[in-house]
């Protein structure tokens, strides 16, 4: 089973724009609660049928690092990685292998025109969806990837992320490349600073 909860700082649930005001964030429910619940349902069904199964959840390289422009998205992907790591020892009594894949930049509809500009998106620096799909199939089908595996895929290649002491990726399209970060910082911060300036005008402080 492949689980892809995919909202990326949408207009209806965004930390800096804060359209939900005093309510919680729908992005957290979609990206965290739903895949975790679906995993639990898969375990129940597997136990009822007495058959083994494999679940692979899509996380992100953002779940290994962070982005000032996408703090909710990154936080939700950190949560998925923590959940999958927590399931490492569970396969022996559930019969379900739970893994996660952490792609770098991927050319998908998540990158709308405004996000392409803000995040300095370039197609030649992005993975194709098929690249991620092949990685997920490997995680689901190959025995070398055990329960709890966190698998990174980027333009630099692939690697299994150990539980501790991981060096950040540095390839283009990972969000951690120093040259890209420096060049794109103004665009990245633009919508955030515009929103905060509006809030300053309304403040009585």
Secondary structure by P-SEA (a helix, b strand, c coil): cccccccccccccccccccccccccaaaaaacaaaaaaaaaaaaaaaaacccbbbbbbbcccccccccccaaaaaaaaaaaaaaaaaccccccccbbbbbbbbcccccccccaaaaaaacccccccccaaaaaaaaaaaacccccccbbbbbbcccbbbbbcccbbbbbbcccccccaaaaaacccccaaaaaaaaaaaaaaccc
